[in-house]
Amino acid sequence: QVQLQESGPGLVEPSETLSLTCSVSGGSINNYYWSWIRQSPGKGLEWIGFIHFTGRTKYSPSLGSRVTISVDTSKNQFSLTLNSMTAADTAVYYCARVLCPSGSYYCSAFDYWGQGSLVTVSS
Amino acid sequence: QSALTQPPSASGSPGQSVTISCTGTSSDVGAYNYVSWYQQHPGKAPKLMIYEVSQRPSGVPDRFAGSKSGNTASLTVSGLQAEDEADYYCSSFAGSNDFVIFGGGTKLTVL
């Protein structure tokens, strides 16, 4: 059973940079796409970006150049960096695996999720 | 891309059926058969219930069914059970630029 676990600081100061890591266990990070998704308190879900195990990335246009996602296949981990944090970035950050069944083209469902990491932006 | 539109709430009694709608545009829901549905209980991570409009992952009861007509997708929960009470979110592939967008969520109450 694939399991994902986010790790990182729970508190970030305004204008600083958030760094989160997602550790994957019970399966290999290879041959899959992996994503970061966030949920602001009491709000809906927002896709942040994805990374392929080869390093190919795609980011949400709304976050633009603020976001970077990287992968370390030797550690079975992938990471999120989000700079210039503001109070609007306060959210639960989830890492997730992209489901891509054989024959699918626009794979965009998330079948395994981490438990989520609450990040608060405050001084 | 704007978020997909879901009703804020839905309800039904145990054993009944309830349908939750998810309305998008011809650029997302209407353009692709890549609509997903997630169930989220309080304090928990979302759980994938439906993908590619009507496909159920292994382990999801067949009481959950997805469909699509034009720019609107729907999730039908039949034989409502107490444990079905949760928030439900839809999502859709939205093109190579936006990748995936979510609905605002629907709180399902089992009366």
Interface residues (C-beta under 8 A of the other chain):
Chain A: G44 L45 E46 W47 F50 K58 S60 P61 Y94 L99 P101 S104 Y106 C107 S108 A109 F110 D111 W113 G114 Q115 G116
Chain B: A3 Y32 Y34 S36 Y38 K44 A45 P46 K47 L48 Y51 E52 Q55 P57 Y89 S91 S92 F93 N97 D98 F99 V100 I101 F102 G103 G104 G105
